[in-house]
Amino acid sequence: GEDVKPFTPGKAKEIVMSLQQPAVFCNMVGDWPALHWNAKYLSAVLDGKTIQFRLGLKTVDLVPQFETRCSYVKATLEEFLAWSCGQPSCLSGPFSCYEYSKYWAYADYKYIARIFEDKPEIFQDIRWSDFGFPGRSGKESTLWIGSEGANTPCHLDSYGCNLVLQVQGRKRWHLFPPGDTSFLYPTRIPYEESSIFSKVNVANPDLKCFPKFRNATAHVVTLSPGQVLLVPRHWWHYVESIDPITISINSWIELDADHKARVEEAITRMLVCAVKSAENPSDGDLWLNPTEVEATSHEINLQYLNKAVFAYFNCQKASVSEQARPSSTGAEQRTSASCKRKKRKVGCEPEGCRLLTHEFGFSTFKAEKLQKIPFGPHLIEVLPQSQETSSMGAIAVGSDSRDPHEIEGGHFGKLHCTRKQSVMSNDCETPAHQMDSDSSPNASQTALSTNDLLDCLVNPHVISLVAQLLLERTRV
């Protein structure tokens, strides 16, 4: 008989759209064919197709290992598996310059719709409809394949909330609530559309440079095969692979708040590009991620901004119109498959503007709703790390018993549409020149850099206020 799941699609969606703390779903995906997507299986399916791997050093530094500090190779999964097993064939392959004991490799942000475009039937192996999102499959999902030590720098996603299925191996997640943002020293250098990075290497924090990080509250969980992690909106996360081979699949779920977030991202892009493009290129600051291709011009960025503002008001009008309809249309009709925001496009379908965030969203969430969240063996809270626990310790949860950018040519899309990389400036780094003693009361004070200015100018709190003022001006 068919597996009986602990939550109906409607109840699972209510939890996803209302819960404001990370949690792990268990026993929800035991019948998903995607649970068989181990590295050997995927290697056979890809049949010699090459994908790009990011390689980083296993040594832990005081600063985050952003993507521009990494190396890149194109290789098959078969070559990756051989390298991770230490086979002699790797002496001449794409991984030949990278000793397994010293490096990790990560094929991250691989969009399933792209890498399996010639095998669309495989999309149905992933069934997000079980979580209340009909029509969402592998086509709207992303694949991550890593070796032990592979990691994603600590960041928050500007858009959506995140559902993550662990398929092979285990990953350790370090999550921090939105209220800890100031303790994590947010920066937009490296600049990546829709990702705000932390200057802190949470795996080895430099408390001399970043003393406020002591006040941050880590929620740590080890995700095992067959479990699904909910990462609520704007939760910071640092993710590391702790087994020899790890595979996970995720999908970003659109939220009403994304419409304003796209306006904020357009403002941020305009400011960062304008200020950084004015710098002397010989300074060698790799502020723009290679996958951003180029620093877009002021004119193009202004177009992005206007399209984002237009989409925001268009969706607001559609939402008002929707509310005016007879109640018989029902929540299910309002949250049907048409809600899927098309990637690489700012805007939405008239019916796609309202998800259940209207009924169960962050703005209307009440403390008493938390009492109704059915925590237990099938939904496990990711609890704050205790003071006694080691900073890198994990709060493990039980494994599932069954195992396992552009706006019409521009760049707005992501719910992580493209993942990019660049280098950040270190707060403790001494600039090339010092302030003159008569220009500052403190002779030892270092000169402020462009990145110092940008960290203040495009701080999430500042950008949110600017976006609100801009929308009010446009409304008038």
C-alpha positions in Angstrom: 0.0 0.0 0.0 0.9 3.6 -0.3 2.9 5.2 2.5 0.9 7.2 5.0 2.6 10.5 5.6 2.4 12.3 9.0 1.2 15.5 7.4 -1.3 16.2 4.6 -0.1 18.5 1.9 -2.3 21.3 3.3 -1.0 20.9 6.8 2.6 20.7 5.6 2.1 23.9 3.6 0.6 25.7 6.6 3.7 24.7 8.6 6.1 25.9 5.9 4.4 29.2 5.4 3.9 30.0 9.1 6.8 28.6 11.0 9.5 31.2 11.8 12.1 28.9 13.1 14.0 26.1 11.4 12.6 22.6 11.7 13.1 19.1 10.2 10.4 17.1 8.5 10.8 13.3 8.9 8.9 10.5 7.2 7.6 12.7 4.4 9.6 11.6 1.4 10.0 7.8 1.8 8.3 7.1 -1.5 10.2 9.8 -3.5 12.3 8.3 -6.3 14.8 11.1 -5.7 15.9 9.3 -2.6 17.8 6.9 -4.9 19.8 9.8 -6.4 23.1 8.8 -5.0 26.4 9.8 -6.7 26.7 6.5 -8.6 23.2 6.7 -9.9 23.5 10.3 -11.0 26.8 9.5 -12.7 25.1 6.9 -14.8 22.2 9.3 -15.6 24.5 12.1 -16.6 26.5 9.6 -18.7 29.8 11.5 -19.1 28.3 15.0 -19.0 30.7 17.5 -17.3 29.6 19.8 -14.6 31.6 22.5 -12.8 33.1 21.9 -9.4 34.3 24.5 -6.9 37.4 23.5 -5.0 38.5 25.0 -1.7 41.1 24.3 1.0 40.1 22.1 4.0 42.2 24.3 6.2 40.0 26.6 8.3 40.9 30.3 8.1 39.7 33.3 10.1 38.0 34.7 7.1 35.2 33.0 5.0 36.4 31.1 2.0 34.3 32.9 -0.6 34.0 31.5 -4.1 36.6 33.8 -5.6 39.2 32.3 -3.3 38.4 28.9 -4.8 39.5 27.1 -7.9 37.2 25.6 -10.5 37.3 22.5 -12.7 34.9 20.9 -15.1 34.6 17.1 -14.6 32.2 14.2 -14.8 30.7 12.7 -11.7 32.7 9.6 -12.4 35.9 11.6 -12.2 34.7 13.2 -9.0 34.0 9.8 -7.4 37.3 8.5 -8.5 39.1 11.5 -7.0 37.2 11.2 -3.7 38.2 7.6 -3.5 41.9 8.3 -4.2 42.0 6.3 -7.5 45.3 6.6 -9.5 43.4 7.6 -12.6 43.0 11.1 -11.0 46.7 11.7 -11.5 46.0 12.9 -15.0 42.3 14.0 -14.7 40.8 17.4 -14.0 41.4 16.9 -10.2 45.1 16.1 -10.7 46.3 19.3 -9.1 44.1 19.0 -6.0 45.1 16.5 -3.4 42.0 15.0 -1.8 43.4 15.3 1.7 43.9 19.0 1.3 40.9 20.1 -0.9 37.1 19.7 -1.0 35.0 19.9 -4.1 31.4 21.2 -4.5 29.1 21.0 -7.5 26.7 23.6 -6.0 23.7 25.4 -7.4 23.1 23.0 -10.2 19.7 23.6 -11.6 18.0 20.3 -12.3 16.1 21.8 -15.2 19.4 22.6 -16.9 21.6 19.6 -16.2 18.8 17.2 -17.0 17.1 19.2 -19.8 17.4 16.2 -22.1 15.8 13.9 -19.5 12.7 15.9 -18.3 11.1 12.7 -17.0 13.5 12.8 -14.1 11.8 16.0 -12.8 9.0 13.9 -11.4 11.3 12.1 -9.0 10.9 15.1 -6.7 7.4 15.7 -5.4 7.1 19.0 -3.5 3.3 18.6 -3.9 3.6 16.5 -0.7 4.4 19.7 1.0 1.4 21.5 -0.5 3.0 22.9 -3.6 1.2 21.2 -6.6 3.1 21.3 -9.8 6.5 21.9 -8.2 9.0 19.2 -9.0 12.6 18.8 -9.9 12.2 21.5 -12.6 12.0 24.1 -9.8 14.8 22.5 -7.7 18.5 22.7 -7.3 21.1 19.9 -6.9 24.2 20.0 -4.6 27.0 17.4 -4.7 30.0 17.8 -2.4 32.9 16.0 -0.8 33.7 16.1 2.9 34.5 19.7 4.0 32.6 21.3 1.1 30.8 24.4 2.5 28.7 27.4 1.7 29.7 30.7 3.3 27.3 32.1 5.9 24.7 34.2 4.2 20.9 34.9 4.1 18.7 34.7 1.0 16.8 37.8 0.1 13.9 35.9 -1.4 11.7 33.1 -0.2 12.0 30.3 2.3 13.8 27.1 1.6 13.0 23.4 1.7 16.1 21.1 1.6 16.0 17.3 1.1 19.1 15.4 2.1 19.7 12.4 -0.2 23.2 11.0 0.5 25.6 11.6 3.4 25.1 14.2 6.1 25.3 18.0 6.2 25.7 20.2 9.2 23.7 23.4 9.2 24.5 26.4 11.4 21.5 28.8 11.4 21.1 32.2 12.9 17.8 34.1 13.3 17.1 37.3 11.4 17.4 39.2 14.6 21.1 38.4 14.8 21.8 40.2 11.5 23.9 43.0 13.2 25.9 40.4 15.1 26.9 38.7 11.8 28.4 41.8 10.1 26.4 41.8 6.9 28.2 42.8 3.7 27.3 43.0 0.0 30.9 42.7 -1.1 31.1 40.0 -2.5 28.1 41.2 -4.5 25.6 38.6 -5.4 22.1 39.3 -6.4 19.8 38.1 -3.6 22.5 36.9 -1.2 23.7 38.9 1.8 27.0 37.5 3.2 28.4 37.6 6.6 32.0 38.8 7.2 32.3 36.2 9.9 33.7 32.7 9.3 31.2 31.1 11.7 33.3 27.9 11.7 36.3 29.8 13.1 35.2 33.3 14.2 37.6 36.1 14.6 36.2 37.6 17.8 38.8 40.3 17.9 37.5 41.7 14.5 33.9 40.7 15.1 33.2 40.9 18.8 29.4 41.2 18.4 29.3 37.7 17.0 29.5 36.5 20.6 25.9 37.6 20.9 24.7 35.5 18.0 22.6 32.4 18.7 23.4 29.4 16.5 20.8 26.8 15.8 22.8 23.7 14.7 21.4 20.6 13.1 22.9 17.6 11.3 20.6 16.7 8.4 20.5 13.0 7.5 19.2 11.2 4.3 15.5 11.2 4.0 15.0 14.4 6.1 13.7 17.8 4.8 14.9 21.0 6.5 12.8 24.1 6.5 14.9 27.3 6.4 12.5 30.2 7.1 12.8 33.6 5.4 15.9 35.6 6.2 17.6 33.0 8.4 21.3 33.1 8.1 23.0 29.7 7.3 26.4 28.2 7.0 26.4 24.7 5.5 29.1 22.0 5.5 29.4 18.5 4.2 30.5 16.1 7.0 30.5 12.8 5.0 32.8 11.7 2.1 30.0 12.3 -0.4 26.9 14.4 0.1 23.9 15.1 -2.1 21.0 17.3 -1.4 18.1 18.9 -3.3 16.4 22.1 -2.5 13.6 24.4 -3.7 13.0 28.0 -2.8 9.4 28.8 -2.0 8.1 32.2 -3.1 6.6 34.6 -0.5 4.6 37.8 -0.7 7.5 39.6 0.9 9.6 38.8 -2.2 8.0 41.6 -4.2 9.4 44.3 -1.9 12.7 42.3 -1.6 13.2 42.6 -5.4 12.9 46.3 -5.1 15.5 46.3 -2.4 17.8 44.1 -4.5 17.4 46.5 -7.4 18.4 49.5 -5.2 21.4 47.5 -3.9 22.6 46.5 -7.3 22.4 50.1 -8.5 24.4 51.5 -5.6 27.0 48.7 -5.5 27.6 48.9 -9.3 27.7 52.7 -9.3 30.2 53.0 -6.5 32.4 50.0 -7.3 32.6 50.8 -11.0 34.0 54.2 -10.1 36.9 52.7 -8.3 40.3 52.2 -10.0 40.3 48.8 -11.6 44.0 48.4 -10.7 43.0 48.0 -7.1 42.3 44.4 -7.8 39.2 44.1 -5.7 37.2 41.2 -7.1 33.9 42.7 -5.9 31.7 41.2 -8.7 31.1 37.5 -8.8 32.3 36.0 -12.1 28.8 34.5 -12.8 27.4 38.0 -12.7 29.3 38.3 -16.0 29.7 42.1 -15.9 28.9 45.2 -13.9 25.6 46.3 -15.4 25.3 50.0 -16.4 23.4 52.6 -14.4 20.8 52.8 -17.2 20.2 49.0 -17.1 20.1 49.0 -13.3 17.5 51.8 -13.4 15.4 49.7 -15.7 15.7 46.8 -13.2 14.5 49.1 -10.5 11.5 50.4 -12.4 10.5 46.9 -13.4 10.8 45.7 -9.8 8.6 48.6 -8.6 6.1 48.0 -11.4 5.9 44.3 -10.4 5.4 45.2 -6.8 2.4 47.5 -7.4 1.0 45.1 -10.1 1.0 42.3 -7.5 -0.5 44.6 -4.9 -3.4 45.4 -7.2 -3.9 41.8 -8.1 -4.0 41.0 -4.3 -6.6 43.6 -3.7 -8.6 42.3 -6.6 -8.3 38.8 -5.3 -9.6 39.7 -1.9 -12.6 41.4 -3.5 -13.7 38.2 -5.1 -16.4 35.9 -3.6 -14.9 33.7 -0.8 -16.1 30.6 -2.7 -12.9 30.8 -4.8 -11.1 29.3 -1.8 -7.5 29.3 -0.7 -6.6 26.3 -2.8 -7.5 28.2 -6.0 -5.5 31.2 -4.8 -2.5 29.1 -4.1 -2.5 26.8 -7.1 0.4 25.9 -9.4 0.1 29.4 -11.1 1.7 30.7 -7.9 5.1 29.5 -9.1 7.1 32.6 -9.9 8.9 32.0 -13.2 12.6 32.2 -12.8 14.6 35.0 -14.3 11.6 37.3 -14.4 10.3 40.1 -12.2 6.6 40.1 -12.2 3.9 37.6 -11.4 0.8 36.0 -12.8 -2.4 37.7 -11.5 -3.3 34.6 -9.5 0.3 34.1 -8.5 0.7 37.1 -6.2 -0.9 35.6 -3.1 0.5 32.6 -1.4 -0.7 31.4 1.9 1.4 34.2 3.4 -1.7 36.3 3.5 -3.4 33.9 5.9 -0.4 32.3 7.5 2.4 34.9 6.6 5.0 36.5 8.7 3.0 39.8 9.0 0.1 38.0 10.6 1.9 35.4 12.5 0.9 35.3 16.2 2.7 33.6 19.1 -0.3 31.4 19.7 0.0 29.8 16.3 3.3 28.4 17.4 1.4 26.4 20.1 -0.4 24.6 17.3 2.7 23.6 15.4 2.8 19.8 15.7 6.4 19.3 16.9 7.2 15.7 17.6 8.9 12.8 15.9 7.8 13.9 12.5 8.6 17.6 12.9 11.7 18.3 15.0 12.6 21.8 16.1 16.2 23.0 15.4 16.9 24.3 18.9 19.3 27.1 19.9 22.8 25.8 20.7 23.4 25.7 24.4 26.2 27.8 25.9 28.0 24.6 27.0 28.0 23.1 23.5 31.1 23.5 21.4 30.8 26.3 18.8 30.9 23.6 16.1 28.9 20.9 17.8 25.7 19.7 16.3 22.2 19.0 17.7 21.4 15.8 15.8 17.9 14.8 14.9 16.8 11.2 14.2 17.1 10.0 10.6 14.1 9.1 8.5 13.5 5.5 9.2 13.2 4.9 5.4 16.6 6.4 4.7 17.6 8.8 2.7 19.2 36.2 -13.9 17.4 38.2 -15.6 14.3 40.4 -16.0 13.4 39.3 -19.5 17.1 39.4 -20.2 18.2 41.1 -17.0 19.3 39.5 -13.7 16.3 39.3 -11.4 15.3 35.8 -10.7 17.1 33.5 -8.3 15.1 32.4 -5.5 18.7 31.7 -6.1 18.7 31.7 -9.9 22.4 32.1 -10.0 25.0 31.7 -7.3 28.0 33.9 -7.6 31.2 34.5 -5.9 33.7 37.3 -5.0 36.1 38.5 -2.3 35.2 40.6 0.7 37.2 43.1 2.5 38.4 42.2 6.0 37.5 44.6 8.7 40.9 44.0 10.3 42.9 44.5 7.1 45.1 47.6 7.1 44.5 49.8 4.0 47.5 50.9 2.0 47.5 54.3 3.5 46.9 55.7 7.0 45.1 58.9 7.9 47.3 61.9 8.7 47.5 62.7 12.4 46.0 66.2 11.8 43.1 64.8 9.9 41.9 62.6 12.7 42.0 62.8 16.5 43.4 59.3 16.5 46.7 59.0 14.6 46.5 55.2 14.4 43.0 55.2 12.8 43.0 53.7 9.4 41.4 55.3 6.4 37.9 54.2 5.5 37.6 52.2 2.3 34.9 52.1 -0.4 33.7 48.8 1.0 33.4 50.4 4.5 31.1 53.0 3.0 29.1 50.4 1.1 28.7 48.2 4.2 26.8 51.1 5.7 25.1 52.4 2.6 23.6 49.0 1.6 23.1 47.7 5.0 19.8 45.7 4.9 18.1 48.0 7.4 19.1 51.1 5.3 18.0 49.5 2.0 14.7 48.5 3.5 14.0 52.1 4.6 15.1 53.5 1.2 12.8 51.0 -0.6 9.8 52.0 1.6 10.4 55.7 0.9 10.8 55.0 -2.8 7.6 53.0 -3.0 5.7 55.7 -1.1 7.0 58.3 -3.6 5.9 56.1 -6.5 2.5 55.5 -5.0 1.9 59.2 -4.9 
